Amino acid sequence: MCIFSLVILLLSCSSTASETGTREIAFPQDSTFEIKGISLEAPARPIGIESMNEVANINANWIALMPYAFCRKDDPIVYFSNNHQWWGERKEGIIGCIGLARQKQLKIMLKPHLWISNGAYTGHLNMNDDASWKKWEDSYLGYILHFASLADSMQVELFCLGTELGTSVRERPHFWSSLIDTVKKVYHGKLTYAANWDDYAQFNCWDKLDYIGIDGYFPLTNSSTPAVNEISLAWKTHIQKLEQFSKRKLKPVLFTEYGYRNADNCAAEPWKEGSQSVNDEGQANAYAGFYNSFSNREWFKGGFVWKWHGSDLHKRQTGVDFTPQGKPALNVIRRFFGGR
């Protein structure tokens, strides 16, 4: 496989401030990212085209839509598309958001998520016995087929079969192989699965999918405000392993999620909601280091920024949050995404 040489460009020496108040950050002019996506938080209520205008204005070309379902720890039933859920989590909301995205020529990944009661980590979801596992699997299959059929009917380009379900993947590998075969009967687009950053090697069905999907919250540095070159250096070991895995599986890598909070230590354990000390510079630098590290790597196809609020202005503009909206990181993303 031909790999383009890595281009690492740091903060420019210009003292001219950007529109966000930070120094300009130089990026390669021709990124190989095919997927420049954002993850839209399911809107509580119907949204209008202005929400998609904002996505298009940062030069994104993909959007991830997430129809959430719910589980209880001791209940094998998966509940989805219920009237008490937010509009954007239900079928009608997904249809509405797809229609809006199409108006802005955005491609779509439909990415079902589970929410476990009390916010428990989905990767730890487990059943007590084989009978309970089978009930859960039948219920989960119904959930996935419901939205896979919808994705096919609306010509959604990419469907994600699941998100961070490590225990199930490890304990029930035959289910996942069968699930993929069944989904392919009703959905004819490209497929992936969203593995957690620390267990992607455990998924045994990458050969049946189009992308190695990873939620890319890799731990990088404990610095309170990491520098761009520090982030780039910290990525090297992870990148080497990812490239080797991609070559071994003969599949490209896609980050089904990636992102950083605007907080101190944002790149130490990016999946955690730890420090509440606002640190916009750290978030912007983390994104810049990521883009400089992954540019011009043929085996890496891009990913989806976590996350984007379609309607809640308060979440966009105040406090600590994963969203780059209203923060210096947004300009970093916009400049790297460049032309659509």
Secondary structure as UniProt FT lines:
FT   TURN            19..20
FT   STRAND          35..41
FT   HELIX           49..57
FT   TURN            58..59
FT   STRAND          62..65
FT   STRAND          68..72
FT   TURN            73..74
FT   STRAND          75..80
FT   TURN            83..84
FT   HELIX           87..89
FT   HELIX           91..103
FT   TURN            104..105
FT   STRAND          107..110
FT   STRAND          113..116
FT   HELIX           117..119
FT   HELIX           122..124
FT   HELIX           130..153
FT   TURN            154..155
FT   STRAND          158..163
FT   HELIX           166..171
FT   HELIX           173..186
FT   STRAND          190..196
FT   TURN            197..199
FT   HELIX           200..202
FT   HELIX           206..208
FT   STRAND          212..215
FT   HELIX           228..249
FT   STRAND          253..258
FT   TURN            264..268
FT   TURN            270..271
FT   HELIX           280..294
FT   TURN            295..296
FT   TURN            298..299
FT   STRAND          300..309
FT   HELIX           313..317
FT   TURN            325..326
FT   HELIX           328..337
//
